[in-house]
Amino acid sequence: MLSFFLEIEKMRAEQHKTRVTNRLAGDLLQGALCSLEKKVNTDGRGGELICSSWAELIGHKLSSMAEPLSFEQGLLVVNVKNSTLYSLLETYEKPKLLERLRRRFPTLTIKSLIFRLK
């Protein structure tokens, strides 16, 4: 009789196992940030759309070091992890990123990018 209950407990334990995921913590956090941003966003779904495609726009390597924080009144605020990346983005990549954003989201009014050090 005891073995019967042990078998039931084993079956329950197997049912509650967590699934293995190949998603990175940065991707999960970016999704959470996008969800928060959606609640605060005054331009409708614009911020959510930008956040969901940010890694494709900036590149997967940089997406974990430069994360969109908010999108309000046409201004996209991006947190940057270090000053070297900040300088690179501000000086060289800002016009290219703005062009990509405007091309990707023609219905959104994207005035500028603002980079901030974390």
C-alpha positions, 0 to 999 in steps of 0.5 A: 500500500505504501508503494502505491502512495509513493508512485502517486507522489512520483507521478505528481512530482513529474507533472509539476516539473518545469520545462527547459527553456532556451530563452536568455534572461535578458530577453525575458527582462526586455519583455517585462520592460516592454510590458511595463512600458506599455502601461505607461506609454502615451502613444498607444502601442508604439513603445511595445512594438519598438521593444519587441523588435529592438534586438533585430533593430540594434543587433542581438549583441548590443540589445543586452547592453542598450535597452529601450526604457520608454517611448513618449511623445516621439522620444525613445529613451534607451538605457546604455550600460557603459560610456564607450557604447554611449559614445558609439551610439550617440556619435555614429549609430543614432542616425542609422537607428533613427532611419531603421526605426522610421522605416520599420514603423512608418505610422509612428512619429519618432522624433529622436533617440535619447541615450542614458547611462545606467 
